Amino acid sequence: MRVAFDNGVNFFDVAESHSGGQAQIDMGMAFRRLQWRRSEFVVATNIYWGGKGPNDRGLSRKHIIEGLSASLKRLQLDYVDIVYGQRPDPDTPMEEIVRAFSWCIDKGMALYWGTSEWPPHLVIEAIRLARQLNLIAPVVEQPQYNMFHRERVEKEYLYLLDNYKIGITGWSPLASGVLTGKYNEGKIPPDARLAIQDHPVINRLRAGYFSVEGHRKMEKVKQLVIVAQRLNITPSQLAIAWCLKNHFVSSVITGASRPAQVEENVKAVQYLHLLTTDVMHELDLILGNKPEPMFNFRSS
């Protein structure tokens, strides 16, 4: 975190579900040791999966308030800047969700609230309901966004982004490390995330890596590596810069296991100018997955 901060990063994202809350504890201890002024950094946390009990998950008023309270204790903070509803909750009325997040903001537990991986119609419902009831609307959405996962941000969210000015903080810009090129030899490095055993999410990602579609992606990554080499940047920097070229994207969320990875990733901001219109077109041809725009029946 110190390396990130020293290189210009002041936005830190975590969730109550990360390592069963241990990630929040570790981050809180780091904040305490680093002794940064609270005004110098921004913290976001996600609420949804807080435990195994029936009231420890979802977006009921009870769990939003209790989950955020527990998160603040683990983080050793008086408030977070952003609290996300990490997934939509079909079992809780939207009014209850909006009222609960608004209450947390009114009580000074958070400054803003947002959504993560919500379909656009539910985000719009929350915004309209907040306006109707004089409550606080979500201001940011946190979807997965990378070169292999484009449909939601570049097509499904277009009406939402154009008309409601929601910010985007995309997660997994490196597609779980695939876009770094480190898996291109057909093997998983022992220190890579996909080498972790007996973890359901990692197991699913690893299965995808060895699938037919996974092999197709590897072939595309090999071509992306060539483009990165020509631009004299790393594949990771190319992938992150590509995300940031989307003017709807406010920030991207990256993880790192070593300080050197942080330093490498942060430099991507310096290379946005290298992704010219021609380069972006070349990348679209390699990827072959640019979403088709909505069909205009009036002009047909």
Beta strands, then each sheet from edge to edge (+ up, - down):
strand 1: 11-15
strand 2: 42-47
strand 3: 80-85
strand 4: 110-115
strand 5: 140-141
strand 6: 167-171
strand 7: 249-253
sheet 1: 1+ 2+ 3+ 4+
sheet 2: 5+ 6+ 7+
end
